[in-house]
Amino acid sequence: MLEIAELTAQGTLKLPAEIASHFRPQDRFVVWVEGDSLLFKLITRPSIVDLVAEAPEGQPMTLDEINDLVHEVRQQRHKG
């Protein structure tokens, strides 16, 4: 698929609708330049398993931490 993006006067990049439809407004990207190419890499959010695995061992998660995780997973499912 070959599409044309446009840099606006405000410095934002306007993606073609077909390309933009693959992403959500909250998505974030790592961006870098290689020669005359502009490259984007979607930053993926950690899964619930990754988030729970990051919790320190021996310390149970607080109810607030568990609530935050559940809320985040529900938001991801709603968007995706």
C-alpha atoms as one frame of an Amber mdcrd trajectory, in Angstrom:
protein
   0.000   0.000   0.000   1.407   3.364  -1.001  -0.207   6.497   0.406   0.883
  10.107   0.829   1.047  11.823   4.232   1.152  15.605   4.597   3.056  17.796
   7.050   0.738  20.619   8.113   1.744  24.214   8.840   1.216  23.397  12.552
   3.912  20.697  12.355   1.577  17.712  12.578   1.661  14.816  10.184  -1.684
  14.085   8.536  -1.951  10.393   7.716  -4.172   9.080   4.922  -7.436   7.624
   6.254  -6.532   4.092   5.125  -3.294   4.176   7.144  -4.799   5.984  10.152
  -7.589   3.385  10.400  -5.019   0.839  11.614  -4.298   2.879  14.751  -6.070
   4.554  17.666  -5.806   8.267  18.516  -3.947   7.413  21.742  -1.291   5.294
  19.995   2.285   6.472  20.306   5.223   5.861  17.997   8.989   5.968  18.059
  10.073   8.053  15.048  13.466   8.310  13.385  15.029   9.441  10.127  17.194
   7.278   7.883  18.419   9.256   4.909  15.328  10.553   3.154  13.014   8.111
   4.979  10.881   8.795   8.047  10.266   5.590   9.991   7.595   4.910  12.620
   7.425   2.060  15.130   4.262   1.589  17.170   4.931   1.545  20.900   2.979
  -1.411  22.227   1.555  -1.354  25.696   2.451  -4.157  28.079  -0.092  -6.908
  28.546  -1.780  -7.563  31.866   0.534 -10.552  32.344   3.594  -8.320  31.870
   2.234  -5.743  34.304   1.535  -8.335  37.000   4.946  -9.962  36.433   6.611
  -6.593  37.087   5.123  -6.423  40.594   7.798  -6.965  43.253   7.915 -10.487
  44.657   6.894 -10.895  48.264   4.799  -7.754  48.202   1.143  -8.295  47.367
  -0.419  -5.767  45.027  -2.652  -3.216  46.688  -6.331  -3.060  45.820  -5.662
   0.262  44.078  -2.941  -1.322  41.908  -5.232  -4.217  40.996  -8.047  -1.783
  40.239  -5.724   0.257  37.980  -4.702  -2.885  36.069  -8.291  -3.991  35.573
  -9.249  -0.503  34.422  -6.362  -0.410  31.920  -7.204  -3.827  30.473 -10.858
  -2.865  30.075  -9.830   0.334  28.247  -7.545  -1.631  25.923 -10.319  -4.128
  25.123 -12.814  -1.328  24.518 -10.427   0.390  22.058  -9.195  -2.727  20.342
